[in-house]
Amino acid sequence: MTMKTTLWIPAAAVAAVVGLAGCAAGPNQQLGIGAGALGGAAVGHAIGGNTGSTVGGAAIGGLIGNEVGRRADERNYYNQQQRPPYPQGGYYPYNGPRY
C-alpha cells in the first residue's frame, strides 16, 4: 500500500465510528466524544509523532470523552426528573402585570 492509502484507511475508520456513535448520544456525550478525540489526537501526536499514535490517541480520547459526556447527560436527566413539573406559584406564575 502507498502512504496515501495507509493514511486514509484509519481516518475513514475513525470518522465512521465517531459519526455512528454520535447518532445515539446526548448533547454532552457528543461534545465529549469530539473534544476527547481532538485532545487525544493532539496528545498522541505530541508523544509518538506518527499516524498510529495520533489515531490511537484520538480513539482513547474519544472513549474518555464519551464516558465523561454520558455521565453529564445522565446527571442532567436525573436532576431534571427531580424537579416539580411546574413552578410553585401554579401553572401561570406571572399572569399579568403587578401594579
Stockholm file with secondary structure:
# STOCKHOLM 1.0

chainA/1-99         MTMKTTLWIPAAAVAAVVGLAGCAAGPNQQLGIGAGALGGAAVGHAIGGNTGSTVGGAAIGGLIGNEVGRRADERNYYNQQQRPPYPQGGYYPYNGPRY
#=GR chainA/1-99 SS CCHHHHHHHHHHHHHHHHHHHGGGCCHHHHHHHHHHHHHHHHHHHHHHCSHHHHHHHHHHHHHHHHHHHHHHHHHHHHHHHHSCSSCTTCSCTTCSCCC
#=GC SS_cons        CCHHHHHHHHHHHHHHHHHHHGGGCCHHHHHHHHHHHHHHHHHHHHHHCSHHHHHHHHHHHHHHHHHHHHHHHHHHHHHHHHSCSSCTTCSCTTCSCCC
//
